[in-house]
Amino acid sequence: MKTTILKDKLKDGISVVERISAKSLNLPILNNILVNVEKSFLSLTTTDLEVGIKWWTLVKTEKEGKIAVPARVLSSFINFLPNKPVDLSLKDLTLKIDCDNYKTSIKGFSSEEFPIIPKVPTEESISIPSKLFCQNLSQVVDIASISSTKPEISGIYFLFQKELITMVATDSFRLGERKLYLESGLGNIQKDYSLILPQRAAKEIINIFSEKDGNLVIYFSPNQVMFEIPSSETPHPQVQLTSRLIEGDYPNYQEIIPKQHETKVSLLSQEFINQVKLASLFSGKIHEIKLKIDPKKNQLDLSSQNPDIGEHQSFLKGKVEGKPCEVSFNHRFLLEGLLSVIAGKEKEGEVVLELTGSDKPGVIRFKGDDNYLYLVMPIKTS
């Protein structure tokens, strides 16, 4: 191996891939970054056996070669270098780095020890603006919860159709569903695709691709999925993220979404959020706050009580339709739902809370946006 790359370019590549390098005692090779110089490219690769990330950049290649080097050591060292050309070369199992007045050798491992990232067929794919995809995914990604008994809810459920992507996440206590319509269609897929993507992979997609310009291309296979951003310099990938899929069937979540409601209240979003935060200060061990909706007064009352701290009551004026209703919610789940429905919206907008009695889930939407809903289960007090 012999090549030259600017320090900032190398630093950017390391920052993309290093987060997924696993701290594994059983498989120490996973703690490494695979550095590969081949043809006109330098690539960096990491994997934790669930997710694999690969990054490329154009370089002037004098000699091809590859080696696995410790991610933490390489990343920490590169951060101290001046923003000047960095010469990389390989001697036996040692990566030699020369930059300005720095000359360093990092001991590595044979590339043969590094796991192979499974290849995903590229016959069928969809293409979607990267920032748009990540913005929508961010509304549901934090709702999923790691579960050993229900591994299906440990991930994000996706349904890809002709002009629609549906993203769903739940932890059994709340649920978020985002529908993303694309007038231009989804590309060259010949059928509907559904999959469950591990939460960690979904979060890495947001970390890596949310600020990338251009389209994110998604490729499908029965057990794997690949997300790719093309390079702006050449018709070649810049970053690929490959992830295994969670096996199993996603719960039929549509059964728990109420088809009708008995009570509907519209409130200014920021006022509602502030009142929930205030009430949460006085909630007890089960994080309960009580909501009482009065159609006659067009009012929502909030109350909370903690025997060690005190109690709190406040009210909000809004527009109430339907029956009176009293219901209790976990304040954290309610607040996170409110914050998720207003993500990317104007601060002075309105949110809508739909209820069907004290023992049925509540549904929160942003007024005028029917493409995202947040469902939260009540706390049953009797």
C-alpha positions, -999 to 999 in steps of 0.1 A, spaced: 0 0 0 12 35 -9 -11 65 -13 -16 101 -2 -47 117 12 -55 151 29 -58 148 67 -93 164 68 -106 140 42 -92 110 61 -107 124 93 -141 127 77 -140 91 66 -130 78 100 -158 98 116 -183 80 94 -172 45 101 -157 45 136 -189 46 156 -199 11 145 -166 -5 155 -175 -29 183 -157 -31 216 -155 -69 215 -134 -91 238 -145 -122 220 -137 -109 185 -111 -81 189 -109 -78 151 -142 -59 153 -124 -31 172 -105 -23 139 -110 -3 107 -101 -20 75 -80 4 54 -79 -6 18 -62 11 -12 -75 -4 -44 -74 11 -80 -82 48 -76 -99 46 -42 -91 44 -5 -118 28 15 -125 24 52 -147 -4 66 -161 -13 100 -187 -38 112 -202 -51 144 -216 -82 125 -250 -66 125 -242 -34 107 -214 -27 83 -203 7 70 -180 14 41 -166 48 30 -146 56 -2 -126 85 -15 -106 91 -47 -68 90 -42 -37 87 -63 -27 50 -58 10 42 -61 6 7 -46 -25 -13 -36 -28 -29 -1 -50 -34 29 -47 -38 67 -70 -37 97 -59 -12 123 -73 -3 158 -101 23 153 -95 42 185 -58 45 179 -61 56 143 -89 81 150 -72 97 180 -39 100 162 -54 115 130 -71 142 151 -37 156 161 -22 159 126 -21 193 108 -44 197 78 -17 186 53 -13 156 30 -9 123 48 12 95 33 0 60 40 22 30 34 22 -6 45 51 -28 57 42 -63 68 14 -58 93 23 -22 102 6 10 88 31 38 84 17 73 85 39 103 74 25 139 77 46 170 79 70 164 108 51 133 121 62 98 114 42 71 130 38 33 128 6 16 139 6 -22 143 -24 -39 126 -39 -72 117 -42 -92 85 -72 -81 63 -80 -118 60 -91 -118 97 -116 -90 90 -153 -102 86 -168 -100 51 -198 -77 49 -225 -96 30 -233 -83 -5 -268 -71 -13 -282 -75 -48 -286 -43 -67 -313 -53 -91 -342 -37 -72 -338 -4 -54 -356 28 -45 -342 63 -45 -353 91 -21 -338 124 -11 -315 116 18 -324 145 41 -361 139 36 -358 102 44 -338 109 76 -361 137 87 -391 113 86 -372 84 102 -361 106 131 -397 110 142 -401 73 150 -366 60 156 -364 66 194 -398 49 201 -385 14 195 -373 -5 225 -349 -34 229 -369 -65 238 -356 -101 243 -392 -114 244 -405 -94 214 -375 -89 192 -398 -75 164 -404 -43 184 -366 -38 188 -366 -23 153 -383 1 129 -409 -15 106 -408 -3 70 -434 -8 42 -422 3 8 -450 7 -18 -452 24 -52 -455 60 -40 -455 55 -2 -431 46 26 -446 38 59 -423 38 90 -436 24 124 -420 20 158 -434 9 192 -423 -2 226 -458 -15 236 -466 17 256 -466 41 226 -464 39 189 -454 63 160 -464 59 124 -450 81 97 -463 80 61 -441 95 34 -456 100 0 -435 105 -31 -451 118 -62 -422 107 -83 -425 71 -70 -399 49 -54 -378 37 -83 -376 3 -100 -391 -19 -73 -415 -45 -88 -434 -53 -56 -441 -41 -21 -413 -46 4 -416 -48 42 -388 -52 67 -378 -46 103 -346 -26 106 -326 -28 139 -329 5 158 -291 9 160 -289 7 122 -317 32 119 -299 57 142 -266 53 122 -285 60 90 -296 93 105 -261 101 119 -245 94 85 -270 105 59 -291 133 74 -268 161 62 -259 145 29 -272 161 -3 -286 140 -31 -306 108 -31 -302 79 -8 -305 46 -27 -319 16 -8 -313 -20 -20 -333 -50 -7 -326 -87 -1 -344 -113 21 -320 -109 51 -301 -77 45 -307 -41 34 -282 -16 20 -283 22 21 -260 40 -3 -251 76 -11 -233 81 -45 -201 101 -47 -203 136 -61 -169 132 -78 -175 99 -97 -202 74 -104 -192 53 -74 -206 49 -39 -194 74 -13 -209 56 17 -227 23 21 -244 10 52 -255 -26 52 -276 -41 80 -291 -74 88 -329 -75 93 -348 -86 123 -366 -118 116 -403 -123 124 -436 -106 117 -442 -71 130 -473 -68 152 -505 -59 135 -503 -24 150 -532 -10 130 -556 -30 152 -548 -8 182 -552 25 164 -587 38 172 -608 42 140 -630 67 157 -628 90 187 -653 103 213 -633 134 224 -611 157 203 -592 187 217 -571 211 197 -544 231 216 -515 254 209 -486 231 207 -460 251 227 -485 259 255 -494 222 258 -458 212 259 -450 237 286 -479 227 307 -470 190 305 -434 198 315 -447 218 345 -471 190 356 -443 165 353 -424 182 382 -451 170 406 -458 135 392 -453 104 413 -434 72 410 -454 60 379 -449 94 362 -486 100 360 -503 132 350 -541 135 347 -560 152 319 -596 163 322 -613 176 291 -644 198 295 -663 205 262 -686 231 279 -656 252 289 -635 243 259 -608 235 284 -582 209 293 -572 206 330 -539 190 339 -530 178 374 -503 158 391 -495 148 427 -465 135 446 -469 128 483 -432 138 489 -433 171 469 -468 184 466 -494 188 439 -501 209 408 -531 220 388 -534 241 356 -556 244 326 -554 252 289 -580 268 267 -586 251 233 -613 238 211 -630 207 224 -654 184 204 -673 154 217 -678 140 252 -661 150 285 -631 127 293 -607 120 321 -575 101 313 -540 96 328 -507 93 309 -470 88 316 -457 124 313 -425 113 295 -444 94 268 -469 122 264 -442 149 261 -421 128 237 -451 124 215 -459 161 214 -422 169 205 -422 143 178 -454 156 161 -442 192 160 -407 182 147 -400 205 117 -432 224 122 -439 260 131 -438 267 169 -472 283 170 -490 255 154 -518 234 170 -518 198 181 -548 175 182 -554 150 209 -581 123 202 -595 102 230 -619 72 233 -624 70 270 -601 67 300 -588 31 292 -581 35 255 -550 49 238 -548 85 229 -537 97 195 -517 129 189 -514 146 155 -502 180 143 -532 199 130 -533 197 92 -508 168 90 -525 134 87 -493 116 77 -479 113 112 -496 100 143 -484 92 178 -503 68 199 -499 66 237 -514 41 261 -531 54 292 -522 46 328 -551 26 342 -557 39 377 -584 14 388 
